[in-house]
Amino acid sequence: MAAVYKAVNKKKARQSVEEDLDNDMDVGMDELLNDADDTTDSEEEQEEEDRITAAKKQLAQGFMPKTRVLILTSRGVTHRHRHLMADLCNLLPHTHKETKLDTKKKTAGYNLLLNSLADLHSCNMIFFLEARKNGQDLYLWLARPPNGPTIKFHLNNLHTMGELGAGFAGNCLKGGRGLVVFDRSFDEQGPDMGVAGTEYRALVREMLRGVFCVPKRGVKGMKPFVDRIIGIFGVDGKIWIRVYEIRESEGGEKKKGEETVKPVPKSNDGLAADVSLVEIGPRFVLTPIVILEGSFGGPVIYENKEYVSPNQVRREIRMGKAGRYASRRDTQTDREAKRTNLGLTDNSSKKTDALGTRELFA
């Protein structure tokens, strides 16, 4: 009995010790998890603050954040649209060209497909050209995946670099950077995006700057030259984009006949060069239609009430032609009815008079 009593006491003591250890382990794990959560939140906040501070320092020093633009088209584009995409790829060295997007086999729409492509190629901007009505209408989608926003434009008055030949004969270096200049008319005569202020206009400005501004670093194949200017203007509520080449020539050498007039030095360093701008293309006009909060989706935060779709314009033209044709047919029908009533046709229903002119002088 004594041996049994000792064994039972040892077993109870061992169970009590194990229960105490389990309780201590549970309390310790809970405290550790809580402490870990606190440290994780604080570390994340500290990392976010450090990242924002570093970004502000880079912007203050003139360095742009890394930007990579995914540029692609939809099915149904014409040769002019393909030439425009090729010109933009040559103009912007930080773009990644992708094949045509086929949405007939997918039911998810542009949201999932384009965001997946941007994530696959590490792009933080999407430049998507959508063609409709067999290439008659061209729409431009600018988006920042994966959170947005997204701006939809109607693109018209398109002219590529090879269309005007001598007019667009530039000699810019491939891979060079360009200066993006927003004219004063962009704020004064640009798209009216709200009565209160320029919030939406500033958003459009930032999206266009993200596409056309080439970062100073982190771009493969970029040359350290600035030999072009991308001008963005605002006229009649639309955005006009023009591309110019910067040409420098010696200021004083001007030929008069066969003689060459030597320039007069303006400074001790040398001669002042004449700088001129020559348009090289491409050029096009953008009309903002709608701004979405997300990337190819989400609620509408702006809608252009003055925008008229090309389908409506074509319908009004057809209705005008149909109205002119109907009036012409009515006039012709009235003329035929009058001739029939007067008996001037062979199939007239008017009875012949024996004393009529035709009967008497037949």
Secondary structure by P-SEA (a helix, b strand, c coil): caaaaaaaaaaaaaaaaaaaaaaaaaaaaaaaaaaaaaaaaaaaaaaaaaaaaaaaaaaaaccccbbbbbbbccccccaaaaaaaaaaaaacccbbbbcccccccccccaaaaaaaaaaaacccccbbbbbcccccbbbbbbbcccccbbbbbbbccccccccccccccccccccbbbbbbbcccccccccccccccaaaaaaaaaaaaaaccccccccccccccccbbbbbbbcccbbbbbbbbbbbccccccccccbbbbbcccccccbbbbbbbbbccccbbbbbcccccccccccccccccccccaaaaaaaaaaaaaaaaaaaaaaaaaaaaaaaaacccccccbbbbccccccccc
